[in-house]
Every structure is written in C-alpha cells, then in structure tokens.
C-alpha cells in the first residue's frame, strides 16, 4: 500500500482516516488526531472490513489506520484492502497479536507500521509523525533522485543449458553482493523455476499482471512480487498447463516501466520462444546473456539469436556464455564453436553436478550454495561484465551488435565440416 507517492496525485484526499474496533482505542486516538490538526470525525468505529467497504466507494486518505483485531486472516484481508486503496496511501495497522512473523509479513505486504493494543498516546503520535514524514521524503519518481537502471535478459539456446540457473544466480549476486535492489522476472509462465530455485512459492503475481495489465503500478508491484530478501524480489507464475498464454504483451511493457522505478537491476529469465511473439521485450534491455552449450544445435541457435539481436535489438550488448562445460566430453571444440558464430565465447562455466545438487537441496541460488567453486567464480565475473557492458553501451550509445562483420552469421556455420570432425574423433582409437 505504501507505493511511491506520485506528484500528480489529486490534492483533495483526506489527510487521515481510521477504522478502529473498540471505544477505548478511539478515546486514545481522537486527542492525538486533534493535536495533529485532523478531524476527529474521521476516526470511525469498525475494523479492516469496514475500511474496505468504505474505501470501495470513496477516495483513500493520505494516512489510513485500520484495526485487525476482528480479522481472522489479517494478511488476506490486507490484500483485500490493497484492492481498494489508492497508490500513495500510508497504512498503519493496529491489533492484539504480538507476533514477529505477523509483523514482518504485514510490512512485506505494504503496511507502514503495526501497533499493539492497548494503544498509548505517545506511540500513536510517533507512528503518525513517521507516516507524515513519508510525504516530505524525496520522491522515487523525481528525476533528480532517479537511479540508473540496468536490465539484463538471460536466454538459453536450448532447453537444459542452465539459463534459469544463471538468471537466479545473477539476480542473487546483484542483490546480495552488490547491494542493488533487484527484480527477477521469470517469463516461463507455466514451467518457470526462478522461485523454486530459491525455495519460494511462485504466487500468482505474473499471471495477474498478464490478465489485468491496467492494474500494474507501484502498488501492484509491491503486492505481487515475492521477496527473497530485502534487495531481491521475484515475479513469476505457475500457470495451469491447460491455460494458454493470452496476451498482446502490454503487461510486459508496463512491468518493465515499473521495474525501472522500483529497482536498480532487472534480470529477465527469458524463454527463447518469447522472442517470436514479443520482440518488444528487448526495448529496455541493456545486456543479453546467451547461455549455450558446445554442441551443433546450440551453435546453430546461437547464430540465429545473435542475428535476431542484431536486427531487432541492436542497442543490446550480447554476452556468450558456454555453460556446463565438460572438457573431456565436448561435442565440438571451443575453437570450432567460435569459428561458427564468428565471435569469441565470453565465459566458460564448468559443469558442476554436485554443486547444482547442493543448491537444489538447500533451496539457494547456485552461487550462494557454492561460494568457492570455479563455476561460481565465472558467474560472478559474468555479473561484473554485465555491469560494465551496460555502462559502456550507455556511454557509446550503441551495442556490440553494431560492430558485427559483413559476413552472414548464418553462413558461418559449416555443419558438414563440424560433423566430419566429430565423426573422425569418434573413429579414432581410444
């Protein structure tokens, strides 16, 4: 509910309103309200559900106090309140349950503060003054205080190359090691593993965004995203397999805009088939991480993806990452692969089956669970390259695609010669 206050909001909203269940609390609240210059008539009898009914037909106040004492499911009822509360409203909850977990869940859902009954005038005064201070703080939408935003997309050339593992690890690295507010957007609507990899429930946030793109705003982002920790939030879905993706892509554009306002980094786990119907997904992307394997099929599709990026997103800096590399079991050599795609492979991440199993068991990102592994060192270096590549692209005003040679990328893949080398290697004596 504490969505960033927007400068263009109407000025005719009431400064304060309260919905409190018991008379004793109202008797303590009213003198404090008068002291702050507000109307005591705005202190209403009734709890959170009364607030929902009232605000569904009237404008939200700047500061709203609601009583959760009569609520059987506070978190669910708070979500109902969010449906009728306008962005910018600062919500203070009061209740009788002294539970740290409830407090954290309420704050994560957008509540500004949670006060325990019986109320005291001094605690009320301090909480209401802190709520007022929200409106005098620098606005996140002010251009003077806006932070630079870097968006990266991770695309796998084939299924199983580890693109999702890279995406979750990069998001965790940016959020934890670089202390940057980071959003992980998992666009595999039906089979995404971004939340699963971090031992979180995916929720319905992304599905709701696709179904109702007009509802996407700062408040929606606050409610719909799942928090892994203070700096990392995930938007994903686990849609039923019998529910096809029905969208024109408007939701994705709106999400990107809101992420730019709310986060410093965005990592998009982007299924390659999304490029076909939604090429505009790359409008705001700075860096594309192409995750591949050293195989014939991956070489072919790396060429196709690079060609697509050059044609449709020339502002994007591509980074080629060979993942799950086993030096003694290569289908084609690194040199042949690079000759085929007509550029260098930027990173070679070794295969680490034990590390992947450990991360899955712990419910952690790969780089978190395997801090000392060689694969983690390469992923961290990739993270640094993304930060540097975005800065270079911003300075030069063009992506790496503008430097591509005149030769056709598709013409560079000599499948026959690669197959011949593969067969020759297979025929050689052990």
C-alpha positions as CSV (number, residue, x, y, z in Angstrom):
1,X,0.0,0.0,0.0
2,X,2.9,2.3,0.6
3,X,3.5,2.7,-3.2
4,X,5.8,5.6,-4.2
5,X,3.9,8.9,-3.9
6,X,3.2,10.4,-7.3
7,X,3.5,14.1,-7.7
8,X,0.4,14.3,-10.0
9,X,-2.0,12.8,-7.5
10,X,-5.2,14.7,-6.6
11,X,-4.9,17.1,-3.7
12,X,-8.5,16.7,-2.4
13,X,-7.8,13.5,-0.5
14,X,-8.4,13.5,3.3
15,X,-5.2,13.7,5.3
16,X,-6.3,10.9,7.7
17,X,-8.9,8.3,8.4
18,X,-9.1,5.5,11.0
19,X,-11.3,2.4,11.4
20,X,-10.9,1.1,15.0
21,X,-12.9,-1.7,16.6
22,X,-13.1,-0.6,20.3
23,X,-14.1,2.6,22.1
24,X,-11.1,2.5,24.4
25,X,-8.7,2.8,21.4
26,X,-10.8,5.5,19.8
27,X,-10.7,7.6,23.1
28,X,-6.9,7.5,23.0
29,X,-6.7,8.2,19.2
30,X,-9.0,11.2,18.9
31,X,-7.0,13.6,21.1
32,X,-3.8,12.8,19.1
33,X,-5.7,13.3,15.9
34,X,-6.9,16.7,17.1
35,X,-3.4,17.6,18.2
36,X,-2.1,16.9,14.7
37,X,-4.7,19.2,13.1
38,X,-7.0,16.5,11.7
39,X,-10.7,16.0,12.1
40,X,-11.7,13.6,14.9
41,X,-14.8,12.7,12.9
42,X,-12.5,10.7,10.6
43,X,-12.0,8.2,13.5
44,X,-14.6,5.6,12.6
45,X,-15.9,2.7,14.6
46,X,-15.2,-0.6,12.9
47,X,-12.3,-2.7,11.7
48,X,-10.5,-3.5,8.5
49,X,-13.5,-4.9,6.7
50,X,-15.4,-1.7,7.4
51,X,-12.5,0.2,5.9
52,X,-12.6,-2.0,2.7
53,X,-16.4,-1.3,2.3
54,X,-16.0,2.4,2.9
55,X,-12.9,2.9,0.6
56,X,-14.5,1.0,-2.2
57,X,-16.9,3.9,-2.7
58,X,-14.7,6.8,-1.6
59,X,-11.2,8.2,-2.1
60,X,-8.4,6.8,0.1
61,X,-6.9,9.2,2.7
62,X,-3.2,10.0,2.8
63,X,-2.8,8.1,6.0
64,X,-5.1,5.2,6.9
65,X,-5.3,3.4,10.3
66,X,-7.0,0.1,10.4
67,X,-7.8,-2.3,13.2
68,X,-7.0,-6.0,12.6
69,X,-8.4,-7.2,15.9
70,X,-11.5,-8.8,14.4
71,X,-9.8,-10.2,11.3
72,X,-9.4,-14.0,11.2
73,X,-6.9,-13.8,8.3
74,X,-5.0,-10.5,8.5
75,X,-2.8,-11.0,5.5
76,X,-5.7,-12.0,3.2
77,X,-7.8,-9.0,4.5
78,X,-4.8,-6.7,3.9
79,X,-4.8,-7.8,0.3
80,X,-8.5,-7.0,0.0
81,X,-7.7,-3.6,1.4
82,X,-5.0,-3.2,-1.3
83,X,-7.6,-3.7,-4.0
84,X,-9.5,-0.5,-2.9
85,X,-6.6,1.6,-1.6
86,X,-5.1,4.1,-4.0
87,X,-1.3,4.2,-4.5
88,X,0.5,6.6,-2.1
89,X,-1.7,5.8,0.9
90,X,0.3,5.1,4.0
91,X,-1.3,2.3,6.1
92,X,-0.9,1.8,9.8
93,X,-2.3,-1.4,11.3
94,X,-3.2,-2.0,14.9
95,X,-4.0,-5.3,16.5
96,X,-3.7,-7.6,19.6
97,X,-1.4,-10.3,18.2
98,X,2.2,-9.9,19.4
99,X,3.9,-12.0,16.7
100,X,7.2,-11.0,15.0
101,X,6.4,-13.1,11.9
102,X,3.0,-11.4,11.5
103,X,4.7,-8.1,11.8
104,X,7.2,-8.9,9.1
105,X,4.5,-10.3,6.8
106,X,2.4,-7.2,7.2
107,X,5.4,-4.9,6.5
108,X,6.3,-7.0,3.4
109,X,2.7,-6.7,2.2
110,X,3.0,-2.9,2.2
111,X,1.9,-1.8,5.7
112,X,3.9,1.1,7.1
113,X,3.7,0.2,10.8
114,X,2.0,-2.2,13.1
115,X,0.9,-1.1,16.7
116,X,-0.1,-3.4,19.5
117,X,-3.1,-2.8,21.8
118,X,-3.6,-1.3,24.3
119,X,-2.6,1.9,22.5
120,X,-0.7,4.7,24.1
121,X,-0.8,8.4,23.0
122,X,3.0,8.6,22.7
123,X,3.2,5.6,20.4
124,X,0.4,6.8,18.3
125,X,1.9,10.2,18.0
126,X,5.3,8.8,16.9
127,X,3.8,6.5,14.3
128,X,1.6,9.2,12.8
129,X,4.5,11.6,12.6
130,X,6.6,9.0,10.9
131,X,3.8,8.4,8.4
132,X,3.6,12.1,7.7
133,X,7.4,12.2,7.1
134,X,6.9,9.8,4.1
135,X,5.3,12.6,2.2
136,X,8.2,15.0,2.8
137,X,10.9,12.5,1.8
138,X,12.4,12.6,-1.7
139,X,10.0,11.0,-4.2
140,X,11.3,7.9,-6.0
141,X,9.8,9.3,-9.3
142,X,11.7,12.6,-9.1
143,X,14.2,12.7,-12.0
144,X,16.8,14.3,-9.7
145,X,17.0,11.3,-7.5
146,X,16.2,8.6,-10.0
147,X,18.8,5.8,-10.0
148,X,20.3,4.3,-13.2
149,X,18.6,1.0,-14.1
150,X,20.3,-1.9,-15.8
151,X,18.2,-4.7,-17.3
152,X,19.7,-8.0,-18.5
153,X,18.0,-10.9,-20.2
154,X,19.2,-14.5,-20.0
155,X,18.3,-16.7,-23.0
156,X,19.1,-20.3,-23.4
157,X,19.9,-21.6,-26.9
158,X,18.4,-25.0,-26.0
159,X,16.4,-26.4,-23.1
160,X,18.6,-27.5,-20.3
161,X,21.6,-25.3,-20.9
162,X,21.2,-23.7,-17.4
163,X,19.8,-20.3,-18.3
164,X,17.5,-20.3,-15.3
165,X,20.3,-21.2,-13.0
166,X,22.4,-18.3,-14.4
167,X,19.4,-15.9,-14.0
168,X,18.7,-16.7,-10.4
169,X,22.4,-16.7,-9.6
170,X,23.0,-13.3,-11.3
171,X,19.9,-11.8,-9.5
172,X,21.2,-13.1,-6.1
173,X,24.7,-11.7,-6.9
174,X,23.4,-8.2,-7.8
175,X,21.1,-8.1,-4.8
176,X,23.4,-9.6,-2.2
177,X,27.0,-8.9,-3.1
178,X,26.4,-5.6,-5.0
179,X,23.6,-4.4,-2.6
180,X,21.4,-3.3,-5.5
181,X,17.6,-3.6,-5.3
182,X,17.0,-6.3,-7.9
183,X,14.0,-7.8,-9.6
184,X,14.0,-11.3,-11.1
185,X,11.3,-11.7,-13.8
186,X,10.7,-15.3,-14.7
187,X,8.8,-15.3,-18.0
188,X,8.3,-19.0,-18.3
189,X,4.7,-18.7,-17.3
190,X,4.0,-22.5,-17.0
191,X,7.3,-24.1,-16.1
192,X,9.4,-21.4,-14.6
193,X,11.9,-22.4,-11.8
194,X,13.0,-19.0,-10.5
195,X,11.0,-19.1,-7.3
196,X,11.5,-22.8,-6.9
197,X,15.3,-22.5,-7.1
198,X,15.1,-20.1,-4.1
199,X,12.7,-22.2,-2.1
200,X,9.8,-19.8,-2.6
201,X,6.2,-20.1,-3.7
202,X,5.8,-18.6,-7.1
203,X,2.4,-16.9,-6.4
204,X,0.1,-15.5,-9.0
205,X,1.7,-12.2,-9.5
206,X,2.8,-12.6,-13.1
207,X,-0.5,-14.3,-14.1
208,X,-2.5,-11.4,-12.6
209,X,-0.3,-8.9,-14.4
210,X,-0.9,-10.6,-17.8
211,X,-4.7,-10.9,-17.1
212,X,-5.0,-7.2,-15.9
213,X,-2.2,-5.1,-17.3
214,X,-4.1,-1.9,-16.5
215,X,-3.7,-2.7,-12.8
216,X,0.1,-2.7,-12.9
217,X,1.5,0.1,-10.8
218,X,3.8,0.6,-7.9
219,X,1.2,-0.8,-5.5
220,X,0.7,-3.9,-7.7
221,X,4.5,-4.5,-7.8
222,X,4.7,-4.2,-4.0
223,X,1.9,-6.8,-3.5
224,X,2.6,-9.2,-6.3
225,X,6.3,-9.7,-6.1
226,X,7.7,-12.4,-3.8
227,X,10.6,-11.2,-1.6
228,X,13.6,-13.5,-1.3
229,X,15.2,-10.8,1.0
230,X,15.4,-7.1,1.3
231,X,17.1,-6.4,-2.0
232,X,15.7,-9.3,-4.1
233,X,12.1,-9.6,-5.4
234,X,10.7,-12.2,-7.8
235,X,7.8,-12.0,-10.1
236,X,6.8,-15.4,-11.5
237,X,3.8,-17.8,-12.0
238,X,2.9,-21.4,-12.2
239,X,0.0,-21.2,-14.6
240,X,-2.1,-24.4,-15.2
241,X,-0.8,-26.3,-18.2
242,X,-4.3,-26.1,-19.8
243,X,-4.2,-22.2,-19.7
244,X,-2.5,-20.8,-22.8
245,X,-0.7,-17.5,-22.7
246,X,-3.2,-15.0,-23.9
247,X,-1.7,-11.5,-24.1
248,X,-0.6,-8.9,-26.5
249,X,2.5,-8.1,-24.4
250,X,1.2,-4.8,-22.9
251,X,1.7,-6.2,-19.4
252,X,5.4,-6.8,-20.1
253,X,6.0,-3.2,-21.2
254,X,4.2,-1.9,-18.1
255,X,6.2,-4.2,-15.8
256,X,9.4,-3.0,-17.3
257,X,8.4,0.6,-16.7
258,X,7.5,-0.1,-13.1
259,X,10.7,-2.1,-12.5
260,X,12.7,0.9,-13.7
261,X,11.1,3.0,-11.0
262,X,11.4,0.4,-8.2
263,X,14.7,-1.3,-8.8
264,X,18.3,-0.7,-9.9
265,X,18.7,-4.1,-11.6
266,X,16.3,-6.3,-13.5
267,X,17.2,-9.9,-14.6
268,X,14.8,-11.5,-17.0
269,X,14.7,-15.3,-17.4
270,X,13.5,-15.2,-21.0
271,X,12.4,-18.4,-22.8
272,X,13.6,-18.2,-26.4
273,X,10.2,-18.7,-27.8
274,X,9.1,-15.4,-26.3
275,X,11.2,-13.6,-28.9
276,X,8.8,-14.7,-31.6
277,X,5.6,-13.0,-30.3
278,X,7.1,-10.4,-28.0
279,X,10.2,-8.8,-29.6
280,X,9.4,-5.6,-27.7
281,X,10.7,-7.3,-24.5
282,X,14.1,-6.1,-25.5
283,X,13.1,-2.4,-25.7
284,X,14.5,-1.7,-22.3
285,X,17.2,-4.4,-22.1
286,X,20.8,-3.4,-21.9
287,X,22.6,-6.8,-21.9
288,X,21.6,-10.2,-23.4
289,X,23.3,-13.2,-21.9
290,X,23.1,-16.0,-24.4
291,X,23.6,-19.3,-22.5
292,X,24.7,-22.1,-24.7
293,X,26.5,-25.5,-24.8
294,X,29.3,-26.6,-27.1
295,X,27.1,-28.6,-29.4
296,X,26.0,-28.4,-33.0
297,X,22.4,-27.5,-32.2
298,X,23.5,-24.8,-29.8
299,X,26.0,-23.4,-32.3
300,X,23.2,-23.1,-34.9
301,X,20.8,-21.4,-32.4
302,X,23.5,-19.1,-31.0
303,X,24.0,-17.8,-34.6
304,X,20.2,-17.3,-35.0
305,X,19.9,-15.5,-31.7
306,X,22.8,-13.2,-32.5
307,X,21.3,-12.4,-35.9
308,X,18.0,-11.7,-34.3
309,X,19.5,-9.4,-31.7
310,X,21.5,-7.5,-34.4
311,X,18.3,-7.0,-36.5
312,X,15.8,-6.3,-33.7
313,X,17.7,-5.0,-30.7
314,X,21.0,-3.5,-32.0
315,X,21.2,-1.5,-28.7
316,X,21.7,-4.6,-26.7
317,X,25.2,-5.9,-25.8
318,X,25.3,-9.7,-26.2
319,X,27.4,-11.9,-23.9
320,X,28.0,-15.5,-25.0
321,X,28.3,-18.0,-22.1
322,X,29.2,-21.6,-22.6
323,X,27.6,-23.3,-19.6
324,X,28.0,-26.8,-18.1
325,X,31.3,-27.3,-20.0
326,X,33.0,-30.8,-19.6
327,X,36.4,-30.5,-21.2
328,X,36.6,-34.3,-21.8
329,X,33.1,-34.6,-23.4
330,X,32.8,-31.8,-25.9
331,X,30.7,-32.4,-29.0
332,X,32.6,-29.7,-30.8
333,X,35.7,-27.8,-29.7
334,X,35.6,-24.2,-28.4
335,X,37.7,-23.1,-31.4
336,X,35.2,-24.6,-33.9
337,X,32.3,-23.2,-32.0
338,X,33.8,-19.7,-32.1
339,X,34.6,-20.0,-35.8
340,X,31.0,-20.9,-36.4
341,X,29.4,-18.0,-34.5
342,X,32.2,-15.6,-35.7
343,X,32.9,-14.3,-32.3
344,X,34.6,-15.3,-29.0
345,X,32.9,-17.2,-26.2
346,X,33.0,-14.7,-23.3
347,X,32.7,-17.1,-20.4
348,X,33.2,-20.9,-20.0
349,X,31.4,-22.2,-16.9
350,X,32.5,-25.7,-15.9
351,X,30.0,-28.5,-15.3
352,X,29.4,-28.9,-11.6
353,X,26.7,-31.6,-10.9
354,X,27.5,-31.8,-7.2
355,X,27.2,-28.0,-6.8
356,X,23.8,-28.0,-8.6
357,X,22.5,-30.8,-6.4
358,X,23.7,-29.0,-3.3
359,X,22.0,-25.7,-4.3
360,X,18.7,-27.6,-5.0
361,X,18.8,-29.3,-1.7
362,X,19.4,-26.1,0.2
363,X,16.9,-24.1,-1.8
364,X,19.6,-21.5,-2.7
365,X,21.0,-19.8,-5.8
366,X,23.9,-21.8,-7.2
367,X,26.4,-19.0,-6.3
368,X,25.1,-18.8,-2.8
369,X,25.4,-22.5,-2.1
370,X,28.8,-22.9,-3.8
371,X,30.8,-19.8,-2.9
372,X,34.2,-21.3,-3.6
373,X,33.5,-23.3,-6.8
374,X,35.1,-22.5,-10.1
375,X,31.6,-22.2,-11.7
376,X,30.6,-19.5,-9.1
377,X,33.8,-17.5,-9.9
378,X,32.8,-17.4,-13.6
379,X,29.2,-16.4,-12.8
380,X,30.4,-13.6,-10.6
381,X,32.8,-12.4,-13.3
382,X,29.8,-12.5,-15.7
383,X,27.9,-10.3,-13.2
384,X,30.7,-7.8,-13.3
385,X,30.8,-7.9,-17.1
386,X,27.0,-7.1,-17.2
387,X,27.5,-4.1,-15.1
388,X,30.5,-2.9,-17.2
389,X,28.8,-3.7,-20.5
390,X,25.7,-1.7,-19.6
391,X,27.9,1.3,-18.7
392,X,29.9,1.0,-22.0
393,X,26.7,0.8,-24.1
394,X,25.3,3.8,-22.3
395,X,28.5,5.8,-22.9
396,X,28.9,4.8,-26.6
397,X,25.2,4.9,-27.4
398,X,25.4,1.6,-29.3
399,X,25.6,-2.1,-28.5
400,X,28.1,-4.7,-29.6
401,X,25.9,-5.7,-32.5
402,X,26.9,-2.6,-34.4
403,X,30.4,-4.0,-34.6
404,X,29.5,-7.2,-36.3
405,X,31.3,-8.1,-39.5
406,X,29.9,-8.0,-43.0
407,X,29.8,-11.8,-43.4
408,X,26.5,-13.6,-42.9
409,X,26.2,-15.1,-39.5
410,X,24.0,-17.9,-40.8
411,X,26.6,-18.6,-43.5
412,X,29.3,-19.1,-40.9
413,X,28.0,-22.4,-39.6
414,X,29.6,-25.2,-41.6
415,X,27.7,-28.2,-40.3
416,X,29.3,-30.7,-42.7
417,X,32.8,-29.8,-41.6
418,X,31.9,-29.9,-37.9
419,X,30.1,-33.3,-38.4
420,X,33.2,-34.6,-40.2
421,X,35.4,-33.6,-37.3
422,X,33.0,-35.2,-34.9
423,X,32.9,-38.5,-36.8
424,X,36.7,-38.5,-37.2
425,X,37.1,-38.1,-33.5
426,X,34.7,-41.0,-32.9
427,X,36.6,-43.3,-35.2
428,X,39.9,-42.6,-33.6
429,X,41.3,-45.4,-31.4
430,X,40.8,-44.9,-27.7
